[in-house]
Amino acid sequence: MEKRIQVQIVPMTADHLDEIVELERVCFSDPWSRNMLAEELDNALSAFLVALDAGGKVVGYAGLQVVLDEGYILNVAVSPECRRQGIAGKLLQVFLDFAQGNRLAFLTLEVRASNYAAIALYGSRGFRGVGRRKNYYEHPKEDAILMTRKFVYKEETGEG
């Protein structure tokens, strides 16, 4: 079994933008621009995290937007040479913990229909396919699978 890379999950800052722009370019056919990413730093509804390797290099990142009690996972990206080492799962777990701690009703996301590894990861964390967006992605044109993880909370009572 190969050695898993150790990462530290930290909030995204302006210092990470250049590396995240490169990660977007490598991972996505329609990458976010530096300006789009920079705008998220000032968006009170967004939380972006980066995964740093031991040398402080960005090897992954993820973004979440929260509106009222709903969470929308915007991006999850891991450097190709660091995939299958649990990095996306660690980023996702921070969002799951946040969702439960803040009593969100659900987290939802879109994923390319052909991205079986990501679909399996999300499924392993309780996300379920709830719909399909036809031709959602460009380059190549492809459907998105809409996946949602719902949270149920027991109502708190005054009884001990």
VENKA-V332107 format. One record per residue. N is the residue number from 0. RES is the residue in three letters. SS is DSSP state (hx for helix, st for strand, lp for the rest). OMEGA is omega in radians with two decimals (none if undefined). Layout:
n=(N	N)
res=(RES	RES)
ss=(SS	SS)
omega=(OMEGA	OMEGA)
//
This chain:
n=(0	1	2	3	4	5	6	7	8	9	10	11	12	13	14	15	16	17	18	19	20	21	22	23	24	25	26	27	28	29	30	31	32	33	34	35	36	37	38	39	40	41	42	43	44	45	46	47	48	49	50	51	52	53	54	55	56	57	58	59	60	61	62	63	64	65	66	67	68	69	70	71	72	73	74	75	76	77	78	79	80	81	82	83	84	85	86	87	88	89	90	91	92	93	94	95	96	97	98	99	100	101	102	103	104	105	106	107	108	109	110	111	112	113	114	115	116	117	118	119	120	121	122	123	124	125	126	127	128	129	130	131	132	133	134	135	136	137	138	139	140	141	142	143	144	145	146	147	148	149	150	151	152	153	154	155	156	157	158	159)
res=(MET	GLU	LYS	ARG	ILE	GLN	VAL	GLN	ILE	VAL	PRO	MET	THR	ALA	ASP	HIS	LEU	ASP	GLU	ILE	VAL	GLU	LEU	GLU	ARG	VAL	CYS	PHE	SER	ASP	PRO	TRP	SER	ARG	ASN	MET	LEU	ALA	GLU	GLU	LEU	ASP	ASN	ALA	LEU	SER	ALA	PHE	LEU	VAL	ALA	LEU	ASP	ALA	GLY	GLY	LYS	VAL	VAL	GLY	TYR	ALA	GLY	LEU	GLN	VAL	VAL	LEU	ASP	GLU	GLY	TYR	ILE	LEU	ASN	VAL	ALA	VAL	SER	PRO	GLU	CYS	ARG	ARG	GLN	GLY	ILE	ALA	GLY	LYS	LEU	LEU	GLN	VAL	PHE	LEU	ASP	PHE	ALA	GLN	GLY	ASN	ARG	LEU	ALA	PHE	LEU	THR	LEU	GLU	VAL	ARG	ALA	SER	ASN	TYR	ALA	ALA	ILE	ALA	LEU	TYR	GLY	SER	ARG	GLY	PHE	ARG	GLY	VAL	GLY	ARG	ARG	LYS	ASN	TYR	TYR	GLU	HIS	PRO	LYS	GLU	ASP	ALA	ILE	LEU	MET	THR	ARG	LYS	PHE	VAL	TYR	LYS	GLU	GLU	THR	GLY	GLU	GLY)
ss=(lp	lp	lp	lp	lp	lp	lp	st	st	st	st	lp	lp	hx	hx	hx	hx	hx	hx	hx	hx	hx	hx	hx	hx	hx	hx	lp	lp	lp	lp	lp	lp	hx	hx	hx	hx	hx	hx	hx	hx	lp	lp	lp	lp	st	st	st	st	st	st	st	lp	lp	lp	lp	lp	st	st	st	st	st	st	st	st	st	st	lp	lp	st	st	st	st	st	st	st	st	st	lp	hx	hx	hx	lp	lp	lp	lp	hx	hx	hx	hx	hx	hx	hx	hx	hx	hx	hx	hx	hx	hx	hx	lp	lp	lp	lp	st	st	st	st	st	st	st	lp	lp	lp	hx	hx	hx	hx	hx	hx	hx	hx	hx	lp	lp	lp	st	st	st	st	st	st	st	st	st	st	lp	lp	lp	lp	st	st	st	st	st	st	st	st	st	lp	lp	lp	lp	lp	lp	lp	lp	lp	lp)
omega=(-3.11	-3.11	3.12	3.11	3.08	3.13	3.03	3.13	-3.12	3.07	3.09	3.03	3.12	3.14	-3.11	-2.95	-3.11	-3.14	3.13	3.08	3.11	3.10	3.08	-3.09	-3.12	-2.98	-2.98	3.12	3.11	-2.99	3.01	3.09	3.08	-3.12	3.12	3.13	-3.14	3.13	-3.14	3.10	-3.11	-3.11	-3.09	-3.12	-3.06	3.01	3.10	-3.13	3.01	3.03	-3.13	3.05	-3.07	3.13	3.12	3.13	3.08	3.11	3.09	3.03	3.13	3.14	3.13	3.02	-3.12	3.05	-3.05	-3.13	-3.12	3.13	-3.14	3.10	-3.00	-3.06	2.90	-3.12	3.07	3.11	-3.06	-3.10	-3.13	-3.10	3.12	3.10	3.04	-3.07	3.13	3.11	3.11	3.10	-3.14	-3.12	3.09	3.13	3.10	3.12	3.11	-3.10	-3.14	-3.14	-3.13	3.05	3.05	3.12	-3.12	2.89	3.12	-3.12	2.98	3.12	3.09	-3.12	-3.12	-3.08	-3.04	-3.14	3.13	3.13	3.12	3.11	-3.11	3.11	-3.14	3.13	3.03	3.07	3.12	3.08	-3.10	-3.14	-3.10	3.05	-3.10	3.06	-3.10	-3.09	3.03	3.00	-0.08	3.10	-3.08	3.08	2.98	2.98	3.09	-3.10	-3.09	3.01	3.12	3.11	3.11	-3.12	3.03	3.11	-3.13	3.09	3.14	-3.10	-3.10	none)
//
